Structures are given as structure tokens and as C-alpha cells.
Amino acid sequence: MITESNIANFDANMKEYVSKARDAVAKCDAVSEMKDEKINKISKERLVGAGKGDIDTS
């Protein structure tokens, strides 16, 4: 039987699940952004390192 109490509990549970899902997505986005930054840093370091032997400074 559907009651006001059941509806209120369902609503509260759904709000909690949505909140947790949003937190999880935010954490995934943050990790993804950190990985992108690390990849960019490594790529730049490799590009700079690759060019060192090509330049004649004598």
C-alpha cells in the first residue's frame, strides 16, 4: 500500500542516492583532470628533453 510515509522515505532515499552519485561524478572528474594535467606535463618534459640533443650550442 502506498502511504505518505512511503513516498517521503522514497523521496529522501532518492535524494541521498542522487547526492552520492553527484559526488562520485565530481571525484571522477577531478581524477580525470589530474591525469590530463600529468599527461600534459610528461608530454612537455619529453618534448623539451627530445630537443636537447638536436641543438648545437658550440
PyMOL Python script that loads the backbone (N, CA, C, O; Angstrom):
from pymol import cmd

cmd.read_pdbstr("""\
ATOM      1  N   MET A   1       0.838  -1.178   0.000  1.00  0.00           N
ATOM      2  CA  MET A   1       0.000   0.000   0.000  1.00  0.00           C
ATOM      3  C   MET A   1       0.893   1.254   0.000  1.00  0.00           C
ATOM      4  O   MET A   1       1.865   1.344   0.750  1.00  0.00           O
ATOM      5  N   ILE A   2       0.549   2.175  -0.825  1.00  0.00           N
ATOM      6  CA  ILE A   2       1.292   3.428  -0.905  1.00  0.00           C
ATOM      7  C   ILE A   2       0.760   4.391   0.146  1.00  0.00           C
ATOM      8  O   ILE A   2      -0.434   4.682   0.212  1.00  0.00           O
ATOM      9  N   THR A   3       1.686   4.872   0.962  1.00  0.00           N
ATOM     10  CA  THR A   3       1.301   5.830   2.006  1.00  0.00           C
ATOM     11  C   THR A   3       2.174   7.069   1.896  1.00  0.00           C
ATOM     12  O   THR A   3       3.186   7.071   1.194  1.00  0.00           O
ATOM     13  N   GLU A   4       1.779   8.103   2.587  1.00  0.00           N
ATOM     14  CA  GLU A   4       2.576   9.336   2.611  1.00  0.00           C
ATOM     15  C   GLU A   4       3.971   9.061   3.155  1.00  0.00           C
ATOM     16  O   GLU A   4       4.958   9.626   2.684  1.00  0.00           O
ATOM     17  N   SER A   5       4.039   8.195   4.142  1.00  0.00           N
ATOM     18  CA  SER A   5       5.323   7.849   4.751  1.00  0.00           C
ATOM     19  C   SER A   5       6.232   7.146   3.742  1.00  0.00           C
ATOM     20  O   SER A   5       7.424   7.443   3.658  1.00  0.00           O
ATOM     21  N   ASN A   6       5.657   6.211   2.977  1.00  0.00           N
ATOM     22  CA  ASN A   6       6.442   5.506   1.959  1.00  0.00           C
ATOM     23  C   ASN A   6       6.965   6.472   0.905  1.00  0.00           C
ATOM     24  O   ASN A   6       8.115   6.377   0.476  1.00  0.00           O
ATOM     25  N   ILE A   7       6.120   7.389   0.498  1.00  0.00           N
ATOM     26  CA  ILE A   7       6.514   8.377  -0.511  1.00  0.00           C
ATOM     27  C   ILE A   7       7.626   9.266   0.036  1.00  0.00           C
ATOM     28  O   ILE A   7       8.591   9.563  -0.669  1.00  0.00           O
ATOM     29  N   ALA A   8       7.495   9.688   1.278  1.00  0.00           N
ATOM     30  CA  ALA A   8       8.512  10.539   1.905  1.00  0.00           C
ATOM     31  C   ALA A   8       9.839   9.796   2.029  1.00  0.00           C
ATOM     32  O   ALA A   8      10.898  10.367   1.769  1.00  0.00           O
ATOM     33  N   ASN A   9       9.786   8.527   2.425  1.00  0.00           N
ATOM     34  CA  ASN A   9      11.011   7.724   2.540  1.00  0.00           C
ATOM     35  C   ASN A   9      11.660   7.529   1.177  1.00  0.00           C
ATOM     36  O   ASN A   9      12.876   7.655   1.034  1.00  0.00           O
ATOM     37  N   PHE A  10      10.843   7.221   0.183  1.00  0.00           N
ATOM     38  CA  PHE A  10      11.360   7.049  -1.170  1.00  0.00           C
ATOM     39  C   PHE A  10      12.032   8.331  -1.651  1.00  0.00           C
ATOM     40  O   PHE A  10      13.127   8.290  -2.213  1.00  0.00           O
ATOM     41  N   ASP A  11      11.384   9.455  -1.433  1.00  0.00           N
ATOM     42  CA  ASP A  11      11.921  10.749  -1.847  1.00  0.00           C
ATOM     43  C   ASP A  11      13.251  11.030  -1.150  1.00  0.00           C
ATOM     44  O   ASP A  11      14.207  11.474  -1.786  1.00  0.00           O
ATOM     45  N   ALA A  12      13.309  10.772   0.144  1.00  0.00           N
ATOM     46  CA  ALA A  12      14.546  11.002   0.903  1.00  0.00           C
ATOM     47  C   ALA A  12      15.665  10.098   0.399  1.00  0.00           C
ATOM     48  O   ALA A  12      16.802  10.541   0.241  1.00  0.00           O
ATOM     49  N   ASN A  13      15.341   8.830   0.148  1.00  0.00           N
ATOM     50  CA  ASN A  13      16.353   7.894  -0.354  1.00  0.00           C
ATOM     51  C   ASN A  13      16.860   8.304  -1.729  1.00  0.00           C
ATOM     52  O   ASN A  13      18.060   8.241  -1.996  1.00  0.00           O
ATOM     53  N   MET A  14      15.959   8.719  -2.591  1.00  0.00           N
ATOM     54  CA  MET A  14      16.366   9.130  -3.937  1.00  0.00           C
ATOM     55  C   MET A  14      17.264  10.360  -3.882  1.00  0.00           C
ATOM     56  O   MET A  14      18.239  10.449  -4.628  1.00  0.00           O
ATOM     57  N   LYS A  15      16.945  11.307  -3.007  1.00  0.00           N
ATOM     58  CA  LYS A  15      17.787  12.499  -2.862  1.00  0.00           C
ATOM     59  C   LYS A  15      19.183  12.112  -2.390  1.00  0.00           C
ATOM     60  O   LYS A  15      20.177  12.679  -2.846  1.00  0.00           O
ATOM     61  N   GLU A  16      19.259  11.147  -1.477  1.00  0.00           N
ATOM     62  CA  GLU A  16      20.556  10.688  -0.978  1.00  0.00           C
ATOM     63  C   GLU A  16      21.344  10.001  -2.096  1.00  0.00           C
ATOM     64  O   GLU A  16      22.539  10.247  -2.253  1.00  0.00           O
ATOM     65  N   TYR A  17      20.679   9.143  -2.870  1.00  0.00           N
ATOM     66  CA  TYR A  17      21.350   8.451  -3.969  1.00  0.00           C
ATOM     67  C   TYR A  17      21.857   9.438  -5.018  1.00  0.00           C
ATOM     68  O   TYR A  17      22.974   9.300  -5.516  1.00  0.00           O
ATOM     69  N   VAL A  18      21.046  10.420  -5.347  1.00  0.00           N
ATOM     70  CA  VAL A  18      21.443  11.426  -6.334  1.00  0.00           C
ATOM     71  C   VAL A  18      22.639  12.220  -5.819  1.00  0.00           C
ATOM     72  O   VAL A  18      23.565  12.514  -6.575  1.00  0.00           O
ATOM     73  N   SER A  19      22.618  12.564  -4.546  1.00  0.00           N
ATOM     74  CA  SER A  19      23.727  13.305  -3.947  1.00  0.00           C
ATOM     75  C   SER A  19      25.019  12.490  -4.012  1.00  0.00           C
ATOM     76  O   SER A  19      26.075  13.015  -4.364  1.00  0.00           O
ATOM     77  N   LYS A  20      24.926  11.209  -3.671  1.00  0.00           N
ATOM     78  CA  LYS A  20      26.106  10.338  -3.723  1.00  0.00           C
ATOM     79  C   LYS A  20      26.599  10.175  -5.156  1.00  0.00           C
ATOM     80  O   LYS A  20      27.805  10.155  -5.398  1.00  0.00           O
ATOM     81  N   ALA A  21      25.688  10.061  -6.092  1.00  0.00           N
ATOM     82  CA  ALA A  21      26.071   9.925  -7.498  1.00  0.00           C
ATOM     83  C   ALA A  21      26.782  11.185  -7.981  1.00  0.00           C
ATOM     84  O   ALA A  21      27.780  11.097  -8.697  1.00  0.00           O
ATOM     85  N   ARG A  22      26.279  12.348  -7.600  1.00  0.00           N
ATOM     86  CA  ARG A  22      26.929  13.607  -7.988  1.00  0.00           C
ATOM     87  C   ARG A  22      28.329  13.699  -7.393  1.00  0.00           C
ATOM     88  O   ARG A  22      29.260  14.146  -8.063  1.00  0.00           O
ATOM     89  N   ASP A  23      28.481  13.278  -6.136  1.00  0.00           N
ATOM     90  CA  ASP A  23      29.800  13.281  -5.502  1.00  0.00           C
ATOM     91  C   ASP A  23      30.759  12.355  -6.244  1.00  0.00           C
ATOM     92  O   ASP A  23      31.919  12.699  -6.467  1.00  0.00           O
ATOM     93  N   ALA A  24      30.265  11.182  -6.623  1.00  0.00           N
ATOM     94  CA  ALA A  24      31.106  10.226  -7.343  1.00  0.00           C
ATOM     95  C   ALA A  24      31.532  10.784  -8.696  1.00  0.00           C
ATOM     96  O   ALA A  24      32.687  10.633  -9.094  1.00  0.00           O
ATOM     97  N   VAL A  25      30.621  11.419  -9.396  1.00  0.00           N
ATOM     98  CA  VAL A  25      30.949  12.019 -10.693  1.00  0.00           C
ATOM     99  C   VAL A  25      31.975  13.130 -10.513  1.00  0.00           C
ATOM    100  O   VAL A  25      32.904  13.251 -11.311  1.00  0.00           O
ATOM    101  N   ALA A  26      31.815  13.935  -9.477  1.00  0.00           N
ATOM    102  CA  ALA A  26      32.766  15.021  -9.214  1.00  0.00           C
ATOM    103  C   ALA A  26      34.156  14.458  -8.932  1.00  0.00           C
ATOM    104  O   ALA A  26      35.154  15.012  -9.395  1.00  0.00           O
ATOM    105  N   LYS A  27      34.230  13.366  -8.179  1.00  0.00           N
ATOM    106  CA  LYS A  27      35.526  12.741  -7.889  1.00  0.00           C
ATOM    107  C   LYS A  27      36.153  12.196  -9.166  1.00  0.00           C
ATOM    108  O   LYS A  27      37.355  12.351  -9.382  1.00  0.00           O
ATOM    109  N   CYS A  28      35.355  11.565 -10.006  1.00  0.00           N
ATOM    110  CA  CYS A  28      35.864  11.041 -11.277  1.00  0.00           C
ATOM    111  C   CYS A  28      36.376  12.172 -12.162  1.00  0.00           C
ATOM    112  O   CYS A  28      37.423  12.045 -12.796  1.00  0.00           O
ATOM    113  N   ASP A  29      35.640  13.269 -12.204  1.00  0.00           N
ATOM    114  CA  ASP A  29      36.071  14.424 -12.992  1.00  0.00           C
ATOM    115  C   ASP A  29      37.389  14.973 -12.471  1.00  0.00           C
ATOM    116  O   ASP A  29      38.266  15.337 -13.254  1.00  0.00           O
ATOM    117  N   ALA A  30      37.533  15.034 -11.146  1.00  0.00           N
ATOM    118  CA  ALA A  30      38.765  15.550 -10.550  1.00  0.00           C
ATOM    119  C   ALA A  30      39.944  14.638 -10.875  1.00  0.00           C
ATOM    120  O   ALA A  30      41.026  15.121 -11.207  1.00  0.00           O
ATOM    121  N   VAL A  31      39.746  13.333 -10.783  1.00  0.00           N
ATOM    122  CA  VAL A  31      40.815  12.383 -11.107  1.00  0.00           C
ATOM    123  C   VAL A  31      41.176  12.486 -12.582  1.00  0.00           C
ATOM    124  O   VAL A  31      42.354  12.463 -12.938  1.00  0.00           O
ATOM    125  N   SER A  32      40.179  12.597 -13.430  1.00  0.00           N
ATOM    126  CA  SER A  32      40.417  12.725 -14.866  1.00  0.00           C
ATOM    127  C   SER A  32      41.214  13.987 -15.170  1.00  0.00           C
ATOM    128  O   SER A  32      42.128  13.966 -15.994  1.00  0.00           O
ATOM    129  N   GLU A  33      40.869  15.076 -14.509  1.00  0.00           N
ATOM    130  CA  GLU A  33      41.582  16.338 -14.718  1.00  0.00           C
ATOM    131  C   GLU A  33      43.031  16.217 -14.254  1.00  0.00           C
ATOM    132  O   GLU A  33      43.939  16.716 -14.919  1.00  0.00           O
ATOM    133  N   MET A  34      43.254  15.551 -13.106  1.00  0.00           N
ATOM    134  CA  MET A  34      44.621  15.364 -12.613  1.00  0.00           C
ATOM    135  C   MET A  34      45.426  14.516 -13.590  1.00  0.00           C
ATOM    136  O   MET A  34      46.595  14.805 -13.844  1.00  0.00           O
ATOM    137  N   LYS A  35      44.809  13.471 -14.140  1.00  0.00           N
ATOM    138  CA  LYS A  35      45.502  12.622 -15.107  1.00  0.00           C
ATOM    139  C   LYS A  35      45.859  13.419 -16.354  1.00  0.00           C
ATOM    140  O   LYS A  35      46.968  13.295 -16.873  1.00  0.00           O
ATOM    141  N   ASP A  36      44.929  14.237 -16.838  1.00  0.00           N
ATOM    142  CA  ASP A  36      45.195  15.065 -18.015  1.00  0.00           C
ATOM    143  C   ASP A  36      46.357  16.011 -17.759  1.00  0.00           C
ATOM    144  O   ASP A  36      47.219  16.184 -18.621  1.00  0.00           O
ATOM    145  N   GLU A  37      46.388  16.630 -16.570  1.00  0.00           N
ATOM    146  CA  GLU A  37      47.475  17.542 -16.230  1.00  0.00           C
ATOM    147  C   GLU A  37      48.807  16.804 -16.185  1.00  0.00           C
ATOM    148  O   GLU A  37      49.818  17.314 -16.666  1.00  0.00           O
ATOM    149  N   LYS A  38      48.811  15.612 -15.613  1.00  0.00           N
ATOM    150  CA  LYS A  38      50.041  14.824 -15.518  1.00  0.00           C
ATOM    151  C   LYS A  38      50.517  14.404 -16.906  1.00  0.00           C
ATOM    152  O   LYS A  38      51.711  14.464 -17.200  1.00  0.00           O
ATOM    153  N   ILE A  39      49.593  13.983 -17.753  1.00  0.00           N
ATOM    154  CA  ILE A  39      49.951  13.590 -19.124  1.00  0.00           C
ATOM    155  C   ILE A  39      50.535  14.777 -19.877  1.00  0.00           C
ATOM    156  O   ILE A  39      51.540  14.638 -20.575  1.00  0.00           O
ATOM    157  N   ASN A  40      49.912  15.944 -19.740  1.00  0.00           N
ATOM    158  CA  ASN A  40      50.422  17.142 -20.411  1.00  0.00           C
ATOM    159  C   ASN A  40      51.813  17.497 -19.913  1.00  0.00           C
ATOM    160  O   ASN A  40      52.676  17.874 -20.706  1.00  0.00           O
ATOM    161  N   LYS A  41      52.040  17.382 -18.605  1.00  0.00           N
ATOM    162  CA  LYS A  41      53.350  17.703 -18.030  1.00  0.00           C
ATOM    163  C   LYS A  41      54.411  16.746 -18.566  1.00  0.00           C
ATOM    164  O   LYS A  41      55.497  17.171 -18.963  1.00  0.00           O
ATOM    165  N   ILE A  42      54.093  15.460 -18.576  1.00  0.00           N
ATOM    166  CA  ILE A  42      55.046  14.464 -19.075  1.00  0.00           C
ATOM    167  C   ILE A  42      55.326  14.695 -20.557  1.00  0.00           C
ATOM    168  O   ILE A  42      56.473  14.603 -20.993  1.00  0.00           O
ATOM    169  N   SER A  43      54.294  14.993 -21.324  1.00  0.00           N
ATOM    170  CA  SER A  43      54.473  15.244 -22.757  1.00  0.00           C
ATOM    171  C   SER A  43      55.388  16.435 -22.987  1.00  0.00           C
ATOM    172  O   SER A  43      56.271  16.383 -23.843  1.00  0.00           O
ATOM    173  N   LYS A  44      55.185  17.512 -22.228  1.00  0.00           N
ATOM    174  CA  LYS A  44      56.032  18.700 -22.370  1.00  0.00           C
ATOM    175  C   LYS A  44      57.470  18.388 -21.992  1.00  0.00           C
ATOM    176  O   LYS A  44      58.399  18.836 -22.663  1.00  0.00           O
ATOM    177  N   GLU A  45      57.664  17.615 -20.911  1.00  0.00           N
ATOM    178  CA  GLU A  45      59.014  17.253 -20.485  1.00  0.00           C
ATOM    179  C   GLU A  45      59.710  16.423 -21.559  1.00  0.00           C
ATOM    180  O   GLU A  45      60.898  16.611 -21.819  1.00  0.00           O
ATOM    181  N   ARG A  46      58.985  15.523 -22.170  1.00  0.00           N
ATOM    182  CA  ARG A  46      59.587  14.685 -23.217  1.00  0.00           C
ATOM    183  C   ARG A  46      59.927  15.508 -24.451  1.00  0.00           C
ATOM    184  O   ARG A  46      60.960  15.293 -25.084  1.00  0.00           O
ATOM    185  N   LEU A  47      59.052  16.451 -24.790  1.00  0.00           N
ATOM    186  CA  LEU A  47      59.334  17.312 -25.941  1.00  0.00           C
ATOM    187  C   LEU A  47      60.564  18.167 -25.689  1.00  0.00           C
ATOM    188  O   LEU A  47      61.407  18.319 -26.573  1.00  0.00           O
ATOM    189  N   VAL A  48      60.673  18.721 -24.499  1.00  0.00           N
ATOM    190  CA  VAL A  48      61.832  19.544 -24.155  1.00  0.00           C
ATOM    191  C   VAL A  48      63.081  18.679 -24.135  1.00  0.00           C
ATOM    192  O   VAL A  48      64.124  19.082 -24.650  1.00  0.00           O
ATOM    193  N   GLY A  49      62.986  17.494 -23.543  1.00  0.00           N
ATOM    194  CA  GLY A  49      64.131  16.587 -23.474  1.00  0.00           C
ATOM    195  C   GLY A  49      64.547  16.082 -24.841  1.00  0.00           C
ATOM    196  O   GLY A  49      65.737  15.876 -25.082  1.00  0.00           O
ATOM    197  N   ALA A  50      63.608  15.879 -25.732  1.00  0.00           N
ATOM    198  CA  ALA A  50      63.914  15.365 -27.073  1.00  0.00           C
ATOM    199  C   ALA A  50      64.681  16.392 -27.884  1.00  0.00           C
ATOM    200  O   ALA A  50      65.498  16.026 -28.730  1.00  0.00           O
ATOM    201  N   GLY A  51      64.436  17.649 -27.644  1.00  0.00           N
ATOM    202  CA  GLY A  51      65.094  18.693 -28.425  1.00  0.00           C
ATOM    203  C   GLY A  51      66.485  19.034 -27.950  1.00  0.00           C
ATOM    204  O   GLY A  51      67.207  19.724 -28.670  1.00  0.00           O
ATOM    205  N   LYS A  52      66.903  18.592 -26.779  1.00  0.00           N
ATOM    206  CA  LYS A  52      68.207  18.966 -26.221  1.00  0.00           C
ATOM    207  C   LYS A  52      69.368  18.465 -27.066  1.00  0.00           C
ATOM    208  O   LYS A  52      70.359  19.177 -27.231  1.00  0.00           O
ATOM    209  N   GLY A  53      69.266  17.276 -27.593  1.00  0.00           N
ATOM    210  CA  GLY A  53      70.365  16.723 -28.375  1.00  0.00           C
ATOM    211  C   GLY A  53      70.424  17.269 -29.786  1.00  0.00           C
ATOM    212  O   GLY A  53      71.429  17.087 -30.472  1.00  0.00           O
ATOM    213  N   ASP A  54      69.389  17.922 -30.227  1.00  0.00           N
ATOM    214  CA  ASP A  54      69.319  18.404 -31.602  1.00  0.00           C
ATOM    215  C   ASP A  54      69.940  19.783 -31.791  1.00  0.00           C
ATOM    216  O   ASP A  54      70.199  20.195 -32.922  1.00  0.00           O
ATOM    217  N   ILE A  55      70.180  20.495 -30.699  1.00  0.00           N
ATOM    218  CA  ILE A  55      70.663  21.870 -30.820  1.00  0.00           C
ATOM    219  C   ILE A  55      72.167  21.905 -30.592  1.00  0.00           C
ATOM    220  O   ILE A  55      72.659  21.428 -29.569  1.00  0.00           O
ATOM    221  N   ASP A  56      72.878  22.461 -31.533  1.00  0.00           N
ATOM    222  CA  ASP A  56      74.334  22.611 -31.419  1.00  0.00           C
ATOM    223  C   ASP A  56      74.613  23.959 -30.774  1.00  0.00           C
ATOM    224  O   ASP A  56      74.382  25.002 -31.386  1.00  0.00           O
ATOM    225  N   THR A  57      75.105  23.945 -29.550  1.00  0.00           N
ATOM    226  CA  THR A  57      75.350  25.192 -28.823  1.00  0.00           C
ATOM    227  C   THR A  57      76.808  25.609 -28.857  1.00  0.00           C
ATOM    228  O   THR A  57      77.187  26.551 -28.161  1.00  0.00           O
ATOM    229  N   SER A  58      77.645  24.934 -29.649  1.00  0.00           N
ATOM    230  CA  SER A  58      79.074  25.277 -29.678  1.00  0.00           C
ATOM    231  C   SER A  58      79.364  26.483 -30.533  1.00  0.00           C
ATOM    232  O   SER A  58      80.520  26.890 -30.654  1.00  0.00           O
TER     233      SER A  58
END
""", "prot")
cmd.dss("prot")
cmd.show_as("cartoon", "prot")
cmd.util.cbc("prot")
cmd.orient("prot")
